[in-house]
Amino acid sequence: MAAEIQPKALTRKPVLLSKVEGSQDVVSMAAIVPKEDGVISVSEDRTVRVWLKRESGQYWPSIYHAMPSPCSCMSFNPETRRLSVGLDNGSISEFILSEDYNKMTPVKSYQAHQGRVMMILFVLEMEWVLSTGQDKQFTWHCSESGQRLGGYRTSAGACGLQFDVETRHVFIGDHSGQVTILKLEQENCSLVTTFKGHTGGVTALCWDPVQRVLFSGSSDHSIIMWDIGGRKGTAIELQGHNDKVQCLSYAPHTRQLISCGADGGIVIWNMDVERQETPEWLDSDSCQKCDQPFFWNFKQMWDSKKIGLRQHHCRKCGKAVCGKCSSKRSSIPLMGFEFEVRVCDSCHESITDEERAPTATFHDSKHNIVHVHFDATRGWLLTSGTDKIIKVGLRRLL
């Protein structure tokens, strides 16, 4: 259900710590180097770079490695310093970085997909490399041998991928808007379930293993929080972007979800509140408040000698109402509506000031963000986007 997004409010001015410039094309992904003042990035300009901060305060590449194809995604494991890079030609290349992050040693390269690698995850506990591709395939490989262990064909290309180590469940979000849950074994997988709540494709997934909830971002501008652990099918909508949601990250210690979009918006959602499900929109041939017929209800229009009205829906109760009975607007943050949306007049009167208290903060980055990474140990946020610049900081947002 699309929210009527109004101009943003409740913005906070962030602290920008550093800019990392030098890439010749879009930075597909980047990550903050733990315990170091450095950044690892992969770009559409076919380069893998490790940037370390010098005494001058500027970031300079300590490693510059050219790849045979544009870099589409990456996964970095700080414990082993293993870097897995997905390429546009469908292959995955793996490297080990030296302790001082000044050298990168190639380990292996293998053809994982027949098209662009969309997302990649390295799972240290299982020694698996999970990946999705434009070829509608999910695959997992042994990180030691590079051998393909198994695969599963998705309904569409997928760029959302998360894994739960405890249950060995993998979550795949694809361009059809569907989320698929698979149970992985060493050399086979079984379908657990599929569910769909977005009207657009799934663009990003984020998993909270403690609360056992899955967040999905979509091209329909919305985010849905799926209560996987509760087993009740609860799905909470979050509406805070004016364009497609591009990426998600999660701060587990503060229970804050970070979402970034093509609109340049960075939204910090407080998930440590008891949120409510949005109601299903009810069907009716007449206003459920005043009983005026809607414009397709010819019989009632003729019988009552009245002109049919346009149908709307109250975002709080879900009832089908006419414009006159829903002339008011209100934010409903606990239902995920941080901006004012249409509500019926009776619901508007029932919403208290306390219920209108915001549960999210907003920042306009001024450019299309394609990737976000949060370093929980330092509270640093990294974004990269179409402006080819990596930005580190924004810590006052959290």
Secondary structure, DSSP 4 states (H G I P E B T S, - for coil): ----PPPP-SB----EEEEE---SS-EEEEEEETTTTEEEEEETTSEEEEEEE-TTS-EEEEEEEE-SS-EEEEEEETTTTEEEEEETTSEEEEEEE-TTSS-EEEEEEEE--SS-EEEEEEETTTTEEEEEETTSEEEEEETTT--EEEEEE-SS-EEEEEEETTTTEEEEEETTSEEEEEEE-SS-EEEEEEEE--SS-EEEEEEETTTTEEEEEETTSEEEEEETTTTS--EEEEE--SS-EEEEEEETTTTEEEEEETTSEEEEEE-SS---PPPPPPP-SB-TTT-PBBTT-HHHHHHHT---B--EE-TTT--EE-SGGG-EEEEEGGGTEEEEEEE-HHHHHH--TTTTS--EEEEE-SS-EEEEEEETTTTEEEEEETTS-EEEE-GGG-
